[in-house]
Structures are given as C-alpha cells and as structure tokens.
C-alpha cells in the first residue's frame, strides 16, 4: 500500500498535470497570446515542482521547503536522475545547465508584470521533463483515474 504522503503528492501532480494539458489545448484570441504564455510558464513550473517533490517522497526522503527546481532535483535518487537525464537525451552538464536556467520559472513568470525582462523559459525542456516524470510517477492506476472535471473538459476540446 502506498504511503499517504506519496499518494497525496501524486494526486496533486496528476491534478495539475491535467490542468496543464487542458490549458495547452485551449483556444485563445491572438490578442491574449502574452497572457497565455504567462499562464503556461507558471503552470508548467508548478507541475514540474510537484512532480519532483513527488519523486522525492517516492524515493523515501522528506520534502524540504524548497522551490528551485535544480535544488529539488538534487534530492531525488541517483537512479531517477539518471533515468530522467537519459530520457531527455542530453549530456548531464547540458541537462543541469538547462535546469538551472529554468529553476525559478514559476516565480519569474508569476511576477511578469513587475519585471518582464527577468522572464525566460525553455518550454520544450520543461515539457519533456514533465513527460518523463509522468512516466516515472504515474502507474496505470493513476492514469486511468482522471476526475470527472477533466473528462468533461477534454470532451469539449
């Protein structure tokens, strides 16, 4: 039986992962393109943080109150790190460089209106990282358990 904290972490991950996938399929007017990218970057940063924290718990460690993706990534098991880096098809140094550049994506984009010059995101990198974490975290029992809200939303797309 899965530990309650791990189950809760996975449930949070799958909830926001579903929101992220729905958000990516949304249709929006061209006039709202900037707003769309702000929301996408914030949501992907949050999903990534939740995924890494779920991996930390799954690896039997305690989650610390950290938010930088690179610092959180350091807390997961060496086996998970290796799997993720290989899955990203990057050299280890390139992976860590990209992770470091995107470490604070959620906060940077959350404060876009205050300082747009501080905002950058390698969305392809983060997207791929999310997909690999989804593979590591979500067994079939989770993938087959979407909420009715998400089922209804997906039907509308």
Buried (B, 14 or more C-beta within 10 A) or exposed (E): EEEEEBBEBBBBBBBBBBBBBBBBEEEEEEEEEEEBBBBBBBBBBBBBBBBBBBBBBBBEEEBEEBBBBBBBBBBBBEEBBEBBBEBBEBEEEEBBEBBBBBBBBBEBBBBBEEEEEEBEBBBEBBBBBBBBBBEBBBEEEBEEEBEEEBEEBEEEE
